[in-house]
Amino acid sequence: AVGKYDGRTPALTCGTNGGKVFMHNPHRSSVEDISQGRGATKSQADKKVTYLNINNDITAIAAGDVDPEMEGKDALFVGTKTNLLAYNVNENRDLFYKEVQDGIDSLLCTKLGGKKDSPTLALVGGNCSIHGFSHTGKEEFWTVCGDHAYALAVADVNGDGENELLVGSDDYEIRHFKGEEALAEFTETSKVRGLEP
């Protein structure tokens, strides 16, 4: 994922096999020492690299401007097999930490629908379900899909000026949702693991 955690410069963010989040900000002249809290540390090889210790297997990463009080700064969302962490990288603090019973196979920060004042949600794809969480961790959206949802995308598929949700899953289907209602299904020849509008 790419996030503008300071509201200005993009940082590449990745989950590692060792339960850490790797953040690389090539535009920052020096990385602040944020070694408190979740144990973020600076790489000795490159001061533009930061690691955030999650101490769990990471299944999905996303970044997005979900909290109006963060004034345009992106929050980082980290999914594990059973939990979702929303993290304010700039201030080195958790926004929320939430158990997600269906697991987390994919993450996407986006607005659904066409209203300008619609909140940006962290959409979580899991085992046969999609959940949408606000910046406070409140569940604002929920719908079902046929299998593990490994791919999420938002696009105006039907040309009505409003974003719809596309979900790709392990049952070879791409589902088209308007709100929580499934409008259509498209069958593919294998598991769907990625979608782009």
HELIX and SHEET records of a PDB file:
HELIX    1   1 PRO A   68  MET A   70  5                                   3    
SHEET    1   A 5 VAL A   2  GLY A   3  0                                        
SHEET    2   A 5 ALA A  11  GLY A  15 -1                                        
SHEET    3   A 5 LYS A  20  HIS A  24 -1                                        
SHEET    4   A 5 VAL A  49  ASN A  53 -1                                        
SHEET    5   A 5 THR A  41  LYS A  42 -1                                        
SHEET    1   B 4 ILE A  58  GLY A  64  0                                        
SHEET    2   B 4 ALA A  75  THR A  80 -1                                        
SHEET    3   B 4 ASN A  83  ASN A  88 -1                                        
SHEET    4   B 4 ARG A  93  GLU A  99 -1                                        
SHEET    1   C 7 SER A 106  THR A 110  0                                        
SHEET    2   C 7 LEU A 121  GLY A 125 -1                                        
SHEET    3   C 7 ASN A 127  PHE A 133 -1                                        
SHEET    4   C 7 GLU A 139  ALA A 155 -1                                        
SHEET    5   C 7 GLU A 164  SER A 169 -1                                        
SHEET    6   C 7 GLU A 173  LYS A 178 -1                                        
SHEET    7   C 7 GLU A 181  THR A 187 -1                                        
END                                                                             
